[in-house]
Each structure stands twice: as C-alpha cells, then as structure tokens.
Amino acid sequence: SKSTYLCIRFRRIEDMKVIIDHKIPYIKEAISRIADEVVFLPGNAFTKEEVRDADALIVRTRTVCNRELLEGSQVKFIATATIGYDHIDTEYCREAGITWTNCPGCNAGSVEQYVHSVLLLLKREKGLDLEKSTIGIVGVGHVGSRVRRMAEGLGMKVLLNDPPRAEQGESGFVDLETIARECDVITFHTPLSREGKYATFHLVNDEFLLSLKRIPYIINSSRGEVVDTDALLVALATGKVRDVVIDTWENEPNINQELLDVAFLATPHIAGYSADGKANATRMSLEALCKFFHIEATFDIMPDKVDIHFSTDKEEAYLQAYNPKRDSEWLKASPEKFEWFRGNYPIRREI
C-alpha cells in the first residue's frame, strides 16, 4: 500500500519559504499544505544564495548549518531530520536568534534492528555464543537503551557506560576501563562531541584499544569520528580486536579503503535508515515546524508496507526482515557510491 498522510486544521502561512533536503521522505504533500513556497535541494546544494530568503530549513547531516551558510539570511528555524546535530553550529544559531531542533530517538528502533542483525550474523558466521558473551554498550540514550533490551533478550550479559548519566547519580553504569576489560562485543551509541568533559572524538583510540583484554568485536553505528581509524587498523593487525562492524566512518563519504576491506561488515551509514525511522524523523520535523510557526496540524505519516513471507525460525525471520550483509556487499563492491547508496536506500521495515 502507498504511504498515507492525514492532516487536519491547517493554517497555511502565506509567503513562507521552506527549503528541504530532497531525500527526506513522506514530506511533500504535508509541506505543500503548510508553506507557500517549497524548494527541494540535495543536501550538499544548500548555499548562502539559496537560503537567503528562506524562513525555515529541513535538513539532514550533509547540510552544514553555520555562519557561512546562514549569515544575512532570514532563516528563523532549522529542523534536522536526524538524531545527531553536530552539523549545526548551535552557538551561531543562538547568536543569530535561529531556533533549531533535532529528532532524538527517531531511528532508535532502526539502529536496534541493525545491531540485532549484526549479533545474529556474528553468531552464525563467527561462532559467537551470545548467551556466554558480554556486550558493552557505550552511550545509553534512546538507541543504547533499545540495544540493551534487545541484547538481554538474546541472553547476553550487558554492561553499560554513560558518564553523563552516571555523574547525575544514576546507577547501573561502569567505567570505560571495565568495558575494555570484560566485554566480548563493544557497540558505540554516543553523540559526537569534540570538546568538554564528555568529549567523544576518538573515544576509541590507542589507549583504549591497548587496554582491551578479551579481543572483542567492535561495532560503530554512532559517529565515524568516535573511532580513530588508524588506531583501529593497528589493533586489528596486532590482534587486539577480533573483527569490526563499521556503519559510520571518518571523512564520509571518502571512507578508508583498508578498513573497508578488512571489516566483517561495512555499511554506508544506514543503520538508522529503516522506513519507520525515516517516517518518525519526518513527522517530528514537521511537528516542530508547525509548533514554531503556530500552525495547528495533526499528522499520520506511515511508510510503505513490504510483503515478506517470514521463516518459522525466529532468527532467520529477523535476518529476512533485514540482513546487513546485503548493504556491506554493495559498499565493498562500489565504495565510490557511498552517497548513492544512502540516497537510494531500499525500503526496509522494522519487525
């Protein structure tokens, strides 16, 4: 069935111009009823000239919203249809009086599905005994919390690391040294922060990798720069790390060919790309836009259905719904198409 969209009680804003990343799905009908002028552009085609007379932007991670882009414009509001917001210069937006919002938790279910399938493949192809393994989850927000419940459901022992939450007095967290010492699998779900007390830039560095005790599998589906690529390659070559699953990369889309070649699974930043996650992000962005401009609206945005005749075997059924080997094989065969794969990603539904 086709995507469905329902809307009631719109108050259209005359002469309002909104510029939108053209790869944001399920949005065209809705936004056409809200704004007087709508422009769809590739994420890397937002220029100072294009946004000068825009009132609002709805973007993804490929659009850097900073002084260079925004100064002198009439932009009042920015929504990024993503969890991460390191592509938005929040300090400049504050100075310029521009309100911005992201979509926390929008694709948590999608990333959970990705990590779940990865774990099933590690069991099937690498012989990992999940029920006798310990997984360390670094970053326990919307995504990490979902991954925790899923891993516990697989019978894994789960250790959690989240210094901001721990320092607020919450219990149940361990330090990074414990993660390095006790985990067979380590998966990262932190935002990217380059400075400050909770900086995560190159959190996975030489020091961390040298401290590993169990020769773990490492999964990164957070931000590419959380992992020091050169240090990870050395750890793989010297046997400190058993294998890696990489979805987010330093210097995207110009990814490291050596890491691509040696990774067990290498995917083009699509862990959060389920149709369900995309629909959530679109809905949250539109709701925030309507709230900011005092538009009354009710949305029901649903992705297309996919007909799958599932196996009666539970693990096989999950891999039928989504098997990251497909995405890995595509990227390994054609790494130059990194952005094309992201922009033309097939419909993937969560169970």
Protein Blocks (a to p, Z undefined) as FASTA:
>chain_A
ZZddddehiacdehiacdddfkbghklmmmmmmpmbdcdddfklccfklmmmpcbdcddf
klccdfklmgopabfbdcdfbfblklpcfklmmmnopacdddehklmmmmmmmmmmmmmm
mmmmnopafklcccddehjafklmmmmmmmmmnopacddddfklmmnopahiacfklmmm
mpcbdcdfbdcdfedjklcghkbafklmmmpmnlpadddfkbfklpcfklmmmmmmnopa
fbdcdfbdghiabdcfklmmmpmbacehillmcfklmmmmmmmmmmmmmmmnopacdddd
ddddddddddfblklmmmmmpccklmmmmmmmmmmlmmmmmmmcccdddZZ
